[in-house]
Amino acid sequence: MLESDFERKQALLCVSSLSLPQCYIAAGFLRNLVWDSLHNYRVPTPLNDVDVVYFDPTEQEPDHYLAYEKYLSNCLPHLNWQVRNQAVMHKKNHDPAYTSTLDAMSYWPEKETAVGVRLLEDGCYDFISAFGFESLLAGKVSYNDKRDKHVYQSRLKTKQWLKKWPLLEPEHYI
């Protein structure tokens, strides 16, 4: 799927040039691509933003991510870049300190959103997922019990995923 998406390939190339530790493009970047494929959409759903996550506990300047966003905006200005160091995001989210990018992703509200990809030096892709890829590839949307279920329910509604991808199977609560 990635190989046939020129925009995503360019985004991966730009992000890899940053050489950030444990750095991936995550969330809707992959999730939406899979959901589009499951729905046989010929044109990819436009990306609201491009979530770049990395893990650098030694980074001293808390706003350094802004420089990365600026660099990426110069690379591909039509994309809305959102870069975040996961080594500090636990404070904002009121979680225990994260130990890695993957650990941080294990706190995201939906299991299918906790996926990422990066381009390696040899041109291969490296994929990660906090919960595996099975439910994503099966077209499910599942609640992560590390978050309040109301956050999950709110995101289902506000992001309108079931309107954009009507074949998805959401996990519901009584």
C-alpha positions in Angstrom: 0.0 0.0 0.0 2.8 2.4 0.9 4.7 1.8 -2.3 1.7 3.0 -4.4 1.3 6.2 -2.4 3.7 8.8 -3.6 2.8 11.4 -1.0 3.4 9.0 1.9 6.7 7.8 0.5 7.9 11.4 0.2 6.8 12.1 3.8 8.7 9.1 5.0 11.8 10.2 3.1 11.6 13.7 4.7 11.2 12.3 8.2 14.0 9.9 7.8 16.4 12.7 7.0 15.9 14.1 10.5 17.6 11.0 12.0 15.6 11.2 15.2 15.7 8.3 17.7 12.8 5.8 17.6 11.2 8.0 15.0 8.0 6.9 13.2 5.1 8.5 11.3 2.2 7.1 13.2 -1.6 7.1 13.7 -3.7 8.1 10.7 -0.8 8.0 8.3 -1.0 4.2 8.3 -4.4 3.6 9.8 -6.2 5.6 7.1 -4.2 3.9 4.4 -5.3 0.5 5.6 -8.9 1.6 6.1 -9.0 3.1 2.6 -7.7 -0.2 1.1 -10.3 -2.2 3.0 -13.0 0.1 1.5 -11.4 -0.2 -2.0 -11.0 3.6 -2.2 -9.0 4.5 -5.3 -8.1 7.9 -4.0 -6.6 8.1 -0.5 -8.5 10.0 2.2 -6.7 13.3 2.7 -4.5 13.4 5.8 -5.7 15.9 8.5 -2.2 15.9 9.9 1.0 13.8 9.8 1.9 12.6 13.3 5.7 12.2 13.7 6.7 10.6 17.0 10.2 10.0 18.4 11.8 9.3 21.7 14.7 11.3 23.0 15.0 11.6 26.8 18.2 13.6 26.4 16.6 16.5 24.4 17.1 19.6 26.5 14.9 22.2 24.8 11.2 21.4 25.3 10.1 23.2 22.1 12.7 21.6 19.8 9.9 19.8 18.0 8.9 23.2 16.5 12.2 23.2 14.5 11.5 19.7 13.2 8.0 20.8 12.2 9.5 23.8 10.4 12.0 21.6 8.6 9.3 19.2 7.5 7.0 22.0 6.4 9.8 23.3 4.2 10.1 19.7 2.7 6.4 19.2 2.1 4.6 22.4 2.9 1.1 21.1 2.0 1.1 18.7 4.9 0.2 19.6 8.5 3.1 18.2 10.5 2.7 17.4 14.1 6.0 16.3 15.7 6.2 15.2 19.3 8.9 13.8 21.5 7.2 10.9 23.4 9.8 11.1 26.1 7.9 14.1 27.5 4.4 13.5 26.4 3.5 11.5 29.6 3.4 14.8 31.5 0.7 16.2 29.2 -1.3 13.0 29.3 -0.9 12.4 33.0 0.6 8.9 32.5 3.6 7.2 34.0 6.8 8.1 32.2 7.0 6.4 28.8 10.1 4.2 28.2 10.0 4.2 24.4 8.0 5.4 21.4 6.2 2.0 21.4 5.4 2.3 25.1 3.9 5.8 24.5 1.8 4.5 21.7 0.4 1.8 24.0 -1.6 4.7 25.7 -3.3 5.9 22.6 -7.2 5.8 22.7 -7.7 3.3 19.9 -5.6 0.2 19.4 -5.7 0.6 15.6 -4.2 4.1 15.8 -1.2 2.9 17.7 0.7 2.0 14.6 3.7 3.6 12.9 6.2 3.2 10.1 9.6 4.6 9.3 12.0 4.4 6.3 15.3 2.6 7.1 18.6 3.5 5.5 18.4 0.5 3.2 15.1 1.7 1.8 13.0 -0.9 3.7 10.1 0.0 5.9 10.0 -0.7 9.7 6.5 -1.1 11.1 5.6 -1.0 14.8 2.3 -1.5 16.6 1.5 -1.4 20.3 -1.3 -4.0 19.8 -0.4 -5.9 16.6 -1.9 -5.3 13.2 -4.6 -8.0 13.1 -7.5 -5.8 14.2 -6.5 -2.9 12.0 -6.3 -5.2 9.0 -9.7 -6.7 9.9 -11.3 -3.2 9.8 -12.0 -2.9 13.5 -11.8 0.1 15.8 -11.1 -1.0 19.4 -11.0 0.8 22.7 -7.7 0.9 24.6 -8.5 0.4 28.3 -5.5 2.6 29.4 -7.8 5.5 28.4 -11.2 6.6 29.5 -13.9 5.0 27.3 -15.5 8.4 26.8 -12.3 9.6 25.0 -12.7 6.7 22.6 -16.4 7.3 22.1 -15.9 11.1 21.5 -13.1 10.4 19.0 -15.4 8.0 17.1 -18.0 10.7 16.8 -15.9 13.8 16.2 -13.5 12.2 13.7 -16.5 10.7 11.8 -14.6 7.5 11.0 -17.8 5.5 10.6 -19.0 8.0 7.9 -15.7 8.0 6.1 -15.2 4.2 6.4 -18.7 2.7 6.9 -17.5 -0.9 6.8 -15.5 -0.5 10.0 -16.5 -2.5 13.1 -16.4 -0.3 16.2 -16.2 -1.7 19.7 -19.3 -0.4 21.5 -20.1 0.0 25.2 -23.4 -0.1 27.0 
